[in-house]
Amino acid sequence: MKGAHCSSAVGVASTANGTVSGLIQACSAMYSYRHVPTILERLSVLGQTHSSTSRVMQSCAGMYIAAYPSQMTLEPTGMLVWAVSLGSRTICIAARLLSRGAILGWISGRSELGPRALGNRSILAEPFRRATRVRLNDIKQREQYRPIAPLCLENDVDLHFDLNRSSPHMLFFAASKTDTLQAVTHVDGSARVQTLNEKQHPLLHSLLQAFKDETGVGVLCNTSLNFNGRGFINRASDLVRYGDEHNLDGFIIEGLLFLREESAFRHLP
């Protein structure tokens, strides 16, 4: 595959009892929309980590996922998840699986601070088909009218959306410029865009770039990896149970690909 970008893992975040989430909502009510990014940037100092200097990564101050073996068995179902050791090719293979319709959980470093999945506890999927949005809302156990947010390469955002600025915290709505992104375009033609550059999250950026190399479009569906009504997933056992109960095709933990035994994508492309 030409132009594949397969980089190494990077670290990074959930909030306790929704305190910071509630504070953000209160601030949003008190201030106009254009002030919210500044408020979030000021709050981000609460979430500084040792492994990143970007504001997006400072927004991630939750737990790392517990240790995980090369294969994981969930009792009492006995559902087996195999780790696929592909070295530097893992990201490229994951991008190819996504392009063919796989839906994958994504775990990287600490879980996010607040209610948005910014690339550390995410469910990722291709953005082109309405059926993808339907399946994601089924996985999330929520109403089908609920929109799915796009994760977009920062340098490509104005190709796909009417947005001329970065949006790393998924705060801004913009009109879609194309009818090809059906899974992430709401009924009114808008999307709540998250932009990403390499400095903010090198590993996820490499996946997004590899997906662009595969499909020509640097956009993915991005929604939060959590049980309905609960916080982000931070235990390997919960991750496997979530995959089993909600029929994920697999997940990627710190750049290591796991595929469910029952997935249609069990045999790699």
N, C-alpha and C positions, 0 to 999 in steps of 0.2 A: 504494500500500500504506500503510495507516494506521500511525502511530506508528513509522515507520522511524527507526532510529538509525544514522547513517552518519558516523563520526568519522574524524579523520586518523590517520596511522600513528604508531606509537610504537616505539622501539627495544627490542633486547635479545638466546644462549648455549652446550659439550661439554667434557668433562673429558679430559685426556690420560692415556692408559694406564690408565684406570679407577682412578686413585689415590684420588680423593675418593669414588668409588662404593664401593671396597673399604673405605675408612675408615667410611663410613656403615653398611655391612653389619656391620663389626666392632663398631661402637657399638651397633647394634641387638641383636646377640647378647649384649652385656655388660649392657645396660640394659633395663628393662621397657619395654613398648610405649608407655606414657604419657610416657616421657622423650624419645622420638625427635624430636618437633617442636622441643624445646629444643635438642637437639644440632644439628639442621639449621639452626636459627636462628643458632647460634653459628658454624657453618661458613659461613653465607651471607656473612659479611664478606669471605670470599675472593673473592666474585664481584660486588662492587659495581661498578655502571656509572655513567657520567656522566648517563644519561638517566632514571633512576628512583630513587625513595627507598624503594620497598616491598621487603619481604623476599623476595617471590616474584621480583621482577625482579633482586634481588641474587643470586639463585640461578642467574642466567644470565650466564656469563662466558666463553663460547666464541667462535667466529668469526662475523662477519657473512658473509652469502652474497656471492659474487663479483658484479661488475656484470653486468647482464642487459640485452639489447637489447629492442626492441619486438616482435621475433619471433625465435625460436630454432630452428635446424635441427640435428638430431643426425645426424652421420655415423657409420657408412656407411648407416644405414637411411633417411636423408632424411626422417624423421618431423618434421613441422612443428607448432610450437605457436604459436598466435596470441595476442597480447595484446589484451585487450578494454578499450578506454578508455571508461569510463563515469563518470569523475569521482566525485562523492559517491554515485552510485547503485551503485557497485561492490559494496559490502557488502550492500546490499539484494538485488541480483540474485544474489549468492553464496548468501545465505540461502534464496532461492527455489529455486535449483538444488539445494541440500542437501535442502530439504523434498521435492523431487521424486525423490530417490534418487541424486543425484550424490555421488561420493566425491572430495574435494579435498585436496591437500597444502596446508599452511599454513606460510609462512615469515615470521617477524617478528623483526628485530633479531638479537641474538646467540643462539646455540644454548644449550640448557640445560646446567647443571652436574649431572652424575649421570645415573641411568638412566631418569628419568621425563620424558615430554614434557609440559611445563606450559603450552604454548601458543605456543612459538616455533618448534618443529620438529615439527609434528603432522600426522596424517591425520585429517580430520574427516568425519563422516557423520551422517545422521539416526539416531535411537536406537530407532525403533519396531518394526522387523521383524527376526526371526531371520535372514532372508536377508542382512541388512546385516552381521551378525556373521560369517556364513559367508564373505561376500566379503572382509571385512577380514582375516580369518585366512588366506584364500587369498593376498591381497596381501602379508601379512606372512610367508607361507610357514611357517606353524606349525600345530600341532594345533588341531582344531576345538573341543576342550573349553576352550581358553584363553579367559578372559573379556576383554571390552573395557570400559574405564573410561568413566564418564560425566563430562562437563564440565557443571557446573550453575551457573546464576546464584546467587550467595551468598544473596540474599534469598528465593530459592524453594526452597532445599535441603530444608526441612522439609515442603514440599508433596509431594515425591517420595520422600524417603528418611527413615529413622528416625535422623536426625542433627540435633542441636541446637547445632552449632558449625560454624565455618568449617573447611575442609580444603584450603588452597591448595596443599599439596605432595602431594596424592593419597595420604595415609598411612592414612586411616581407612576401615574397612569398615562398611557400614550396610545394614540390611534395606530392600529396596524396598517402597514403600507402594502401588505400582500394578502392574498386569500389562501396561500399555501400553508400557513401556520394555524390550522384549524383547531388543534388541541389547546392552544394557548390564547386564542382570540375569543373574547366574550361576545355575547349576542349583540352588544352595541358597537362592536368593532374595536374595542379597546383591550389593552393588556396592562397588567401591573408588572413592569419590567425590572429585572435585576441584571445589572451589568457586572462583568468580571474582567479583570486584567491579571496578567501573570504575577505581578507583585502581591496582589491580594491573596491568591490561592494557587500556587504553582501546579499542584497535582490536578485540581479540578480544571484549571485552565488547559492543561495538557489533554485532558479528556474532551473538553469542548472543542479544542483545535483539531483533535483526531476525528471527532464527529464531523466537523466541517470538511476535513480531508475526504471523509467517506461519502458525505451527502451534498457538499457544496454550501451548507447552511450551518453557521455557528450558533445554533439555538437549541436548547433542550427544555423539556418540561421539568419543573422543579417544584416539588411539594414536600411537606414536612414528614419525617419518618417518626411517627409516634402512634401509639394506640389511641383510639378515639377518646377524647376528653382527658388524656394524660400527657405528661411531658415527653421530651425526646428520649429515644431508646439509648441506654448506656450500658446494657449487659448483653453479652453474646447470646446467652440463653433466651433472653427476650427477643433478640433479633431473629434467631432461628424460629421461635414460636410465631413471631409476626409473619415471617415469610411463609410458614406453613398455613396459618389461618387465613392469610389474605392473598395467597397464591402469587407472591413475587417469584420472578424467575431466578433470582439470586441476589447477591449483594457484594459490594467491594469494601473491604476493611483495610485502610491504610495502603491501598494499591494492590491488595491481594484479592483475587476474584474467587468467590464461592458460588457454585451453581447448585440449585436444588435438584435432587434426584428425579423429581416428577416434572421438571420443566421441559417444555418442548425444545429449549435451547441447550439441553444437557450436552449434546454433541457439538463441539465448537465449530464455527465456520472456518 
